[in-house]
Amino acid sequence: FQAVIIQTLLRFVFRAQVVDREVLYAASAAYLLLGALFVSAFGLVETLTYANTGQHAFIDSQVATGESFPWQHFVYYSYVTLTTLGYGDILPVTMWARSLVSLEAVIGVLYVTVIMARLVGLYAAGDVASE
């Protein structure tokens, strides 16, 4: 469901001819929803890994061994990864977790690069047209 909303928002952003408030809101909402989508994905990987192996897919310095992994930690971790901030207090330890984290980091960097280039290009084109 989140992926469909993200796709719809991005389609709106890329089809826009002028950068206005709605386009900026749509681009911002899509970015935040990307983080939320990865929260769900991290939770799924953690749940499946723990159910099948008894091991956590992520190590958190604040969660004792054997305790369940609070979903709020995935919210924090997802946005730290999406922005490539990376404090290092939560670590992916399985192949699936590492792959997912790498994917989110790459998407976060490319999103900012591509979307910002699109919005700046549209804004500059609007400035030239108004002169």
Order of alpha helices (4+ residues) and beta strands (2+ residues): alpha-alpha-beta-alpha-beta-alpha
